Amino acid sequence: MGSILRKLILVLLLFGLAGTAGELLLLGHFEDWRQKLPLLAFGLGVLASLAALFRPGRASLRVLQIVMVGFVATGLLGLYYHYTGNAEFEVEMRPAIRGFELVWESLRGATPALAPGTMIQFGLLGLLHTFRHPLLQDANG
């Protein structure tokens, strides 16, 4: 993968991180510790991405990889929290709801159940930047 493409991936990642973090702040996504996790991840993601962009090296790329794996984990956790929150609300409103109807209504609930998937996408994009990066290759090949 060419160095220009790598830089473009990183710039795309930075735009996505900044935009999504801004949206979460505007939505007031900081009521409890679970809602603060993605904001912390976005802060770390911006710092790690900037370091990889302006000071590319083995250490900054490893930090980016670690942070991006954290993004994938945080996104999976967010999917769980969003979905279960919606499911609990649906069961509270309609105690008899079960099966596919519960799943369907939970996915369409007030909390966007699939929105945390964006964090997974950002994590994978950051990992793509580091995939077979020349600075991470062993000296022996």
C-alpha positions in Angstrom: 0.0 0.0 0.0 1.5 3.3 -1.0 2.4 6.0 1.5 -0.1 8.5 0.0 -2.9 6.0 0.5 -1.8 5.3 4.0 -1.9 9.1 4.8 -5.3 9.4 3.2 -6.7 6.6 5.3 -5.4 8.3 8.4 -6.8 11.7 7.4 -10.2 10.0 6.7 -10.0 8.4 10.1 -9.3 11.8 11.7 -12.2 13.4 10.0 -14.5 10.6 11.1 -13.3 10.7 14.6 -13.7 14.4 15.0 -17.1 14.5 13.4 -18.5 11.6 15.4 -17.0 12.9 18.6 -18.6 16.3 18.0 -21.9 14.7 17.3 -21.8 12.7 20.6 -20.9 15.9 22.5 -23.8 17.7 20.9 -26.2 14.9 21.8 -25.0 15.0 25.4 -23.6 11.5 25.3 -21.9 11.7 28.7 -24.6 11.0 31.3 -22.8 8.0 32.9 -19.5 6.2 32.6 -20.7 4.0 29.8 -21.5 7.0 27.6 -18.1 8.5 28.4 -16.2 5.5 27.1 -16.6 6.4 23.4 -15.6 10.0 24.1 -12.5 8.8 25.8 -11.8 6.5 22.9 -12.3 9.3 20.4 -9.8 11.5 22.3 -7.2 8.7 22.4 -7.9 7.9 18.7 -7.3 11.5 17.6 -4.1 11.7 19.6 -2.8 8.3 18.3 -3.8 9.2 14.7 -2.1 12.5 14.8 1.0 10.9 16.3 1.0 8.3 13.5 0.5 11.0 10.9 3.1 13.5 12.0 5.6 11.3 13.8 5.3 7.9 12.1 7.4 5.3 13.8 7.2 1.9 15.3 6.0 3.1 18.7 3.4 5.5 17.4 2.0 2.8 15.0 1.9 0.2 17.8 0.0 2.7 20.0 -2.4 3.3 17.1 -3.0 -0.4 16.7 -3.7 -0.8 20.4 -6.1 2.2 20.4 -7.9 0.8 17.3 -8.3 -2.6 18.9 -9.9 -0.7 21.8 -12.2 1.0 19.3 -13.4 -2.4 18.1 -14.0 -3.6 21.7 -15.7 -0.3 22.7 -18.0 -0.5 19.6 -19.0 -4.1 20.4 -19.7 -3.0 24.0 -21.8 -0.1 22.7 -23.8 -2.4 20.4 -24.6 -4.5 23.5 -25.5 -1.5 25.7 -27.7 0.2 23.0 -29.5 -3.0 22.1 -30.1 -4.2 25.6 -31.3 -0.7 26.7 -33.8 -0.7 23.9 -34.9 -4.3 24.7 -35.4 -3.5 28.4 -37.6 -0.5 27.4 -39.6 -2.6 25.0 -40.3 -5.3 27.6 -41.2 -2.6 30.2 -43.7 -1.1 27.7 -45.1 -4.4 26.4 -44.3 -7.2 28.9 -45.6 -9.9 26.5 -43.2 -9.0 23.6 -40.9 -11.9 22.7 -38.8 -13.4 19.9 -38.3 -11.7 16.5 -40.7 -8.8 17.4 -38.6 -8.0 20.4 -35.4 -8.1 18.3 -37.0 -5.9 15.6 -38.4 -3.3 18.0 -35.1 -3.2 19.9 -33.1 -2.6 16.8 -35.5 0.2 15.9 -35.7 1.7 19.4 -35.0 5.3 20.5 -31.3 4.6 21.1 -29.7 3.8 17.7 -28.8 0.2 18.3 -26.3 -0.1 15.5 -24.6 3.4 15.8 -21.7 2.0 17.9 -20.8 0.0 14.8 -19.2 3.2 13.6 -16.6 2.7 16.3 -15.8 -0.7 14.9 -15.5 0.7 11.4 -13.1 3.4 12.7 -11.0 0.7 14.5 -10.8 -1.3 11.4 -9.8 1.7 9.3 -7.0 2.5 11.8 -5.8 -1.1 11.7 -5.9 -0.9 7.9 -3.5 2.0 8.0 -1.0 -0.2 9.9 -1.5 -3.3 7.9 1.9 -4.5 6.6 3.3 -1.0 7.3 6.9 -0.8 6.3 7.9 0.7 9.7 6.4 -2.4 11.5 8.2 -4.9 9.3 11.2 -6.8 10.8 14.6 -5.9 9.6 15.0 -9.5 8.4 12.0 -9.3 6.0 
